[in-house]
Amino acid sequence: MEQLWLFFVLLVFFVASLVNAEVHFHEFVIQKTPVKRLCKVQNSITVNGQFPGPTLEVRNGDSLVITAINKAQYNVTLHWHGIRQMRNPWADGPEYITQCPIQPGGSYTYRFNIEEQEGTLWWHAHSRWLRATVYGALIIRPPLSSPHYPFPVLPKREFTLLLGQWWDRNPMDVLNQAQFTGAAPNVSDALTINGQPGDLYRCSSQETLRFLVGSGETILLRVINSALNQELFFGVANHKLTVVAADASYTKPFSTNVIMLGPGQTTDVLLTADQPPAHYYMAAHAYNSANAPFDNTTTTAIIQYKGAPCVTLQGKSQARAISAQLPGFNDTATAAAFTAQMKSPSKVEIPLDIDEDLFFTVGLGLFNCPTPNTQRCQGPNGTRFTASINNVSFVFPKRSSIMQAYYQGNPAGVFTTDFPPVPPLTFDYTGNVSRGLWQPTRGTKAYKLKFMSKVQIILQDTSIVTTENHPMHLHGYEFYVVGTGIGNFSPSKDTASFNLLDPPRRNTIGTPPGGWVAIRFVADNPGVWLMHCHLDSHILWGLAMVFLVENGEGHLHSVQSPPLDLPGC
């Protein structure tokens, strides 16, 4: 094993030297760390004692070798959100999908390359609710051969903003309670920017983050929604934002007062410090598209102009910041208008002759209980919450990961390949749905795709329980968002309005509440790849499925061999 490891290291260094790239080695120690927020100290699971975790900075073409050492009391995996992981599902991270989790006391080394990607991504735990505190930024800069951004104005400086959620309890306890009762999990107690709640929360104002800028400077804000269960509006008081990238893909620049990000999404914006020198709040609060409880607080940080005057309050020098104006919590029109402005900078190659035309209903549901209103049935009317795609509520396997079982040719008892390409029953998806259709079936089902097949998926929200914007994330791929609309998708009417010229490229896209979104991609990455809602309460209720992309011809179009240290179950 040591000889193989030495060979790998030498090979990576040799290839990197040929392309003027760099290999980045990191050690991530996952452990309990005392973290104080909202007047209270609790032991949170962190990486290297940091919350949020370390920022990874690389260039297009570089490689990463990250050894994860699990010193926590929980099983854990790490996911590199948005990285293509070409032919390398072993480094993708979702537990029981591409690997068994790293058990307490164990370790695993993630090895992967950055291939033709630039911009803002992030990494996070992909095991239960550890993602609440185990996350960090992954910044991909242009290669040294072409080091400049294709922006209308080059930024003077950059700031990375990780938007998150904080619970006054151990998030794993919050999850366990919800799984026991079948009810929705308790909402968070605070929203955060880079782990700090900001001025509007108790015991938080002294740690409010300040970002210093000079008058006239243009800065780049890399905004990441790393919240566990909440879509968010974000804005900066009295300043326009120019969107230049999303999900590590450049966009046609456009100006806006506010951006909206679902969990998993990233948005890069340029901000010019063109206002009178002062202190300006940047702020984020919920976009709540569902008829459900949510955290209605607001997190803040401060853009501070150099030379801006301060005032003295109670003997301490403290600046009064100008408030940011954000849309209403349920302002779907603003969220939709923002998303509609996203376009690629120029014409792109879109799959036209579709091989796999898939129609997926996505949404919530309820499992009926034999004995309603008991301790384990505290959902609506004595039920348990669930969620599904095409009426299949996904069940994560336990004795093997799907990728390991597939690679070893032993899928029996782990998964089946009969995921339905369309709903088993046609109905008025966004209308008044009969209660008889609210309960899905459970299963661990994959859908097979031939290598290089051209795929279209219509993601159709349903009104079962509530309509909602579900941020859908596809592992191992980027896709083009070619269309969106309200109501039930109509192939004869809606396809004609698809944008096949310059649609945006994303890795996570929301289903409009009570509507649909259409995506297209070419299945050029063999392996097992999870598709799921990035609201973590929903993925654990079953709003997920798996694509099994078959190998192509030859070694270069086939999945790599698994690493020797791949964890076992």
N, C-alpha and C positions, 0 to 999 in steps of 0.2 A: 504494500500500500504506500509506503514511504517513497519507493522508487517511482510509482505512478504519479504521486503528488509532485515530486521533483521534476518529472518529465512535463507535467502540466504547466508548472511555473515557468520552466525554461521556454516551453512552446509559446506561452502567452507573451513573455517578454520579447521573443524573437519576432512574432507577428506584429506586436505593438511598435517595435523599432522600425519595421518596414514602412509603416503608415504614419509615423510620427505621432503615435498615440501613446497613452499612458495607462498603466495598470495601477488601480487604487486598491490597497489592502486595508481592511478595517476589521476591528473586533467589536462586536456588539454584545455587551453583557446585559442580559435581561434579569432584572432584580427588583426587590422591594426597596423603595426609597421614601423617607419621610418628606411629604410635600404639604406646605401650609397654604390653604386658600380659604377665603370666607371665614376667617378667625379660627380655623380648625386645622389640625395636623392629622393627616392620615397616611398610611403606608400605601403608596401607589406603585404599580409596576412601571418601571422606566427602562430606558436603555442607557447604559453607562452613567446612571444616576441623574440623567437630564430629562427635564420635561418642559417642552417637547424634546424629542430625541435629537441626535446629531444631524446636521445638514450635510448631505453628500453633494459635492461639487465636482463635476466631470465635464468632459468635452465629447461632442459627437465623435464616435470612433474609439473611445476609451473602453476599458474593461474594469469590472468590479469583482473583487474577491472579498466576501464579507462572512466572517465566522461568527455565527450566533451561538452564544453560550447561555444556556437556560439555568439561572440560579433562582428563579421564581418557583412558586408552589404550584403553578398551573402548566399544562401543556401549552406550547406556543409554536406558531409559524410566522414568517415574515413574507409580505407580498410587496413587490416593487411595482406600484400601481402605474399602469400605462406603458411599461417596458414591453417591447414586442416578444422578447424571449424566443427568438427564432430557433426552431427545432429543439428547444430546451425547456420543456414544461417543468423539468425537475427543479428549476430555480424560481418558479412562479409563486409558490407558497401557500395557496389556500388549503387548509387542513382537510385531509381525507379526499381531496380532489386530485392533487398532483403529488402529495407527500403525506405520510403520517406525521403527526406533530412531533416536535422536539420535546421529549419528556423532561421533567425536572432533573437536573444533574447532567443532561445530555448536551450535545452540540451538533451543529450542521453548518457546512460552508456553502454559501450561495455563490456561484460563479456565473457571470453573464456578461455579455457585450452590449454596448450602446451602438445600435446600427441605424443610421439615417434618422436620428431623432434629435430635436433641439427644443429647449424651452423648459417649462416648469412642470415637474411631476412630483411624486412623493412616495414614501414607503410607509407601511403600517402593518401591525399584527393582523393576521387573518385567521384568528382562532377565538371564537365566541366574542366576548366584549372587551378583550384586552386592547382593542384598537382605541378605546376611550383615552388611554394615556400613552400607548406605544405607537408613536408615529413621528415622522420628520420629513423635511423637504428633500427633494432630489433635483438638483439644478443641472441642466445639460446646456453647456455653452457651445457656441459654434466652434468648429475645428480651428486649429492654429493656422491652417492654410487659408481660411476665410473667416477671420475672427469677428467681423462686425455684424450687428443685427440689421435686418432689412426694415428698419423703422424710419418713419418720416423725420424724426429727430433722435439723435443718439443720447441716451440718458447719461447724466453726470454721475449718478449713483443709483444703487438698487437696494430695495428692502423686501424681504420675504415675510409674508403674513400668513400664518397658519391659524385659521378660524376653527375653534373647537368647542366642546361642551365639558362641563364639570359637574360632577355629582358630589354631594356631601357624604355619600356612602360609597363603599367599594362598588364599582360598577358591576362586578361579577355577582355581588349579592343582589343588586337590583335586577339583573338578568335572571338569576335563579328564582327569585320571588315570582317574576312574571311567568317563567316556565312552569312553576308549580301551580299557580292560580289559573293560568290560561287567560288572564287579563292583560291589558296593555301595560308595558313597563312604566314606572314613574318617570316623569320628565326631569330634565337636568335642572340644577339649581343655579347655574350660571353659564353664559357663553364666554368664550375667551378669545384673545388675540395673542398668539405665541405663548399660550398657557396662562395669561394674566386676564382677569375679568375686567379691570378698568375702574374708572372713577365712580360708576353708578352702583357699585356693590359694597357691602360692608367689608371693612378691613382690607380694602384693595387699592385705595387711591395712591398710597405711597409707592406701589409697584407698577402703576400705570406706565405703559411704555411710551417713550417719546422718541420721535425720529426728527433729527435736526436737518434742515434744508436751508439753502441760501436763496435769496430773492432772485427770480428769473431762472433758476435751475429747473431742468427737466429730470424727473426721477422715474425709475421703473419700479412698480409695485407688482410683486409676484404673489397673487392671492390664491390660497389653497383652502378649499372647504374640507377640513379633516374632522368635522363634527360627526358624531356617531349616527344621529337620527334626525337631523334638521337641515332643510334647505334654508339658505340665508340671503338676505339683501345686504349689500355693502356699499358705502359711499363715504366721501370726504367733504366736510363742510365747505361750501362756497367754491369748490373746485370741480372742474370738468375732468372726466377720465376718458382717455383714448384707448380703446381696446385694440391690442396688437397681436394677441395669441390666446389660445385656449387649448388645454390638454396637450401641451407641447406641440402644437401646430400653429403656424402663423396664420393670421386672419387679415382680411381687408380692413384697414383701420377705420374705426367709427367712434364718434364722441357720444358720451352718455353721462347722466348725473349719478346713475346707480347701476350696479351689476348684480346679477342673481346667479348663485352657484348651488348646485345640488351636492350632497356629499360625494367626494371622489373627484369633482371637477376642479380645474385650475383655470385662472384667467389672469393674463398679464396686461397691465394698463400703464400708460404713460400719464404722468401728472406734472404740469408746469406750475411752479410756485409763483403765480402771477397776481397774488392778492396782497393787500397791505400786510406788513410784518405783524404777525400775531400767532396765537395758538389755535389750531383748528382740529376738532375731533374727526378722526376716522372712526366709523361705527358699523356694527353689524347687528341685525336682529332677524327674527324668523320670517321666512315666507312659508306660511302654513296653508297648503292647498286642500287639506282634508278636514272633515268634520270630526276633529279629534283634539284632545288636550295637547298643549305645547308650551315650551319655555318662552314666555313673552317678555323676557328681559333684554337689555341692550348692552353689548360689550363695546368698549371704547379704547382707543389709543390716541396719541396726539402727534400731529405734524407741527413742529415748532420751528418757526422762521428764526434764523440767526438775528440777534439784536431785538427780538420781540420783547416788549416790556412785561415785567412780572408785577404782581401785586403781593402784598404781605398780608397773610391771614393767620391770626392767632400766633404771631411771632415766627411763622414759617413763610419762606418765599414760595409762592404758589401761583400758577397762572390760571386765569379763567379762560377756558377754551370755548370757542364758538361751536355751537351745536350743529350736528349734521342732520339733514332732513331725509328720512327714509320713507319708502312707501308703506302703506298699511299692510298688516300681517297677511291679509288674504287678497292682496292686489295681484290677481292672476293676469290681468291685462298688461301691467308693467312687466311682469316676468316673461310673458309671451312675446311682447314687443322687443324686449332685450334679446331674447334667444333668436328671434327672426332676423336680426341684423347680422348674425354671424355668417360669414362667407369666406371661402378660400381666397387668397390674394389674386389668383389667376385661374384660367381654365385647368381642370383636372381630369384625369382619366377615370371615368365611372364605368363599372360593369353595366353593359347594356343588354346583352342576351343572357337572361337569367336562367340558371340551371336549377336553383332551389328557391322557390317562391313560398316563403313561410309566413304564417299568420299566427301571432302569439297574443292571446289575451293575458293581461297581467293585472293582478289586483288581489284584494283581500277576500276572506271568506270566514266561515264559522263552522267549527265541528260541534255537532250536537252531542250532548252528554246523556248517558243512560240515567244518571241522577242529577238533574239540573240544580244550580244554585248551591252546590257543595263547595268545599274548600278548593277543589281543583277545577271548578267550573264557574269562574267569576267573570267571564266575558259577558257580552250583551245577552240578556234573557237566559242566563244560566248556561252559556256555551263556552267554548274555548276559541280564541283567535287563531286563524291560520291564514295562509296566502298561497297563491299558486300561479303557474303559467300553463295555459291550456288545460286547466282543471287538474293538473298534477301538482301536488304539494311535495316539494323535493325533500327527501330524507337523506342526510349525510351518512355514508357508511361508517363503520367503526373498526372492522377487522383488517381493512386494507384501504389504501387510497385507490380511486378509480384508475388513475394513470398506471400505478404499479400493477393492478390486477389485469389491465389491458395489455401492458407490455409483456407480462408473464404468460399471457394467453389463458388466464384463469378468471373470467368475469363472473362465473356462477356464484350466486349468493352475495355479490357485491353490487352489480348494476346490470341493467338490461339496455338494449338499444332500440326500444320501441317508443321513444318520446314522440307524441303526435305532432305532425307538421301544421295542423289546424285544430281548432277547438273541436271536441267530440260532438258538440251540439251548437247549432247556430241560433242566436237569440239577439234581442235588442240590447247590446252590450252596455250602452250608456243610458238606457231607459229604466223603467220600473221592473227590475229583474225578479222573477218568481223565487220565493224562498227555497223552493225545491232545487235551485241551481246554486245555492250558496255554499254547499259542502263539497269540497274536492276529494279526490282520492290521493292516497299517499304512495310515493314510489321514488326509486332512485334510477331515473331514466336518462339515457343519452340519445342524442340525435347524430347519426353518422353523416359526414360530409366527405365527398371525394376530394382528393387533393386538386387544387386549382379550380374547383367549382365556383361559379359566380352566384352569390347569395343575396337575396333580398329578404328582409324581415320587416313585417308590419307589427309594431308593438301597440296593441290596442288596450287602453285603460278600460276598466269596467266600473260600474256604479254599485257593485256588490259591497255592502257595508258603507263605503264612501268612495267617491271619485278622488283621485289623488295624482300628483305629479311624482311618478316613481323614477328616480335616477337609475337607469339601467346601465350596468358596466359589463363589458365583454373583455375577458382576459385574453392575452396573447394577440390582440388585434386592435387596429384602428379602423374606423368605418366612416363612410360619408353619410351625412344626414340629408336625404334628398327630398323629404317632404314632411309636412305636419298639418294637422287639422283638428277641428272639434267635431264631436259626434262619432258615429260609426264610419269606419273606412269603407269607401265605395271604389272598387277597382276601376269601374267604367268611368267614374267621374273624377276621382282624385289623382289617378296616375298621370293624367294629362298636365297637371300643374307641378309635377316634380321638377326640381332644379337639377338638371343634369350637366350644368355648365360649371358652376363654381360653388358647390355646396361645401359646408365646413366639414373638416375631419375631426372626429372626436373619439374618445374611448369610453365616455359616459354621457348618456343623453336622457333627459326626462320625458316621460309620457305626459302630454298636456292633460290636466284633470278633465275627465270626460271626453278625451280625444285620442289621437293616435300619432305615431311618428314612424317614418319609414327610413331604414338604413340599408346600405349596400356595402359589400366587401368581397374580396376574392380569398378563398380558403387556401392561402399559400403557406400556412404555418401548421405542420402536422403536430398532433398531440391531443391531449384532453384539456379543454378550456371551459371554465365556468362562466356562465352569464347569469347575473343576479341583480336584484335591487340593492342599491348601496345604502339604503336605510337599514341599519343592522338588525332592528327588531323584525323587519320583513324577511330578511334572508333566513333567519332562524325559524320563522313561521313557515318557510317553504317557498318563497318567491325567488326561485332559482331553477336552472337546468344546466345541462352539460352538452357541449359539442365535442364529438369525437372526430377529429379530422384525420383521415387515413394518410399513410405515407404515400409519397409519389415514387417515381422510378429513381433508383440509385441512392447512394449514401447521402448526397447533399440535399436530397428532398425527403429525408427520413428523420425520425426522432433520434437524437443522440442517445448513446447508452447511459444508463443511470449512474450517478457518482457512487463510489464505494461507501461513502458515509451517509447515504440516504437513510433517514430514520425508518425504523420498522415500527409496526403497531404493537 
